[in-house]
Amino acid sequence: METLSRESPEYKRCMELLPLVLDREATSDDTDFFHQHSKHWPEVLECYEKETAFKLAIKQKLGSLPAPEELLISIRNRIKQAS
């Protein structure tokens, strides 16, 4: 596996996309880009793998919990105000 410069535009883009990919908020094109290029930087790939494992462990331990009703009401009110 070839390691490329941290100054490259691909590295910078991978670092920008890392949180979006982890949170599943990246587009499919961005996710594909991240997975194709992140293999060139072991620290990016390691961070992704650790965060993914951490999220999975929490999800398995806690399961899915509903959002508190007060939070839902607050979000709905803010959306109404913004409209």
C-alpha positions in Angstrom: 0.0 0.0 0.0 1.5 3.3 -1.1 1.3 6.2 1.3 0.9 9.6 -0.3 1.6 13.2 1.0 -0.7 14.8 3.5 -0.5 17.9 1.4 -2.4 16.3 -1.5 -5.9 17.4 -2.3 -7.1 13.8 -1.8 -5.8 13.6 1.8 -7.5 16.9 2.6 -10.7 15.7 1.1 -10.6 12.4 3.0 -10.1 14.4 6.2 -13.1 16.6 5.4 -15.2 13.5 4.5 -14.2 11.4 7.5 -16.9 12.7 10.0 -19.5 12.7 7.2 -18.8 9.1 6.3 -18.8 8.1 9.9 -22.1 9.7 10.5 -23.5 8.4 7.2 -24.2 11.9 6.0 -21.9 11.8 3.0 -23.2 11.3 -0.5 -22.6 8.0 -2.1 -20.0 9.6 -4.4 -18.2 11.1 -1.4 -18.3 7.8 0.4 -16.9 6.0 -2.6 -14.1 8.7 -2.9 -13.3 8.3 0.8 -13.0 4.5 0.6 -11.0 4.6 -2.6 -8.5 7.1 -1.3 -8.3 6.6 2.5 -6.3 3.4 2.1 -3.3 5.6 1.2 -3.1 7.1 4.7 -3.0 4.5 7.5 -3.9 7.1 10.1 -7.1 8.0 8.3 -8.1 4.4 7.8 -7.2 3.6 11.4 -9.4 6.4 12.7 -12.3 5.3 10.5 -12.0 1.7 11.7 -11.7 2.7 15.4 -14.7 5.1 15.2 -16.8 2.5 13.4 -16.0 -0.2 16.0 -16.7 2.3 18.8 -20.1 3.2 17.3 -21.0 -0.5 16.8 -20.0 -1.4 20.4 -22.2 1.4 21.8 -25.1 0.5 19.5 -24.9 -3.2 20.6 -24.6 -2.3 24.2 -27.4 0.3 24.3 -29.6 -0.7 21.4 -31.9 1.9 19.9 -33.4 4.4 22.3 -36.2 6.8 21.3 -35.5 10.5 21.5 -36.9 12.3 24.5 -40.3 13.9 23.7 -39.1 17.3 24.9 -36.3 17.2 22.4 -38.7 16.3 19.6 -41.0 19.2 20.5 -38.1 21.6 20.6 -36.9 20.5 17.2 -40.3 20.8 15.7 -40.8 24.3 17.2 -37.4 25.5 15.7 -38.4 24.1 12.3 -41.7 26.0 12.5 -39.9 29.2 13.5 -37.4 28.8 10.6 -40.1 28.4 8.0 
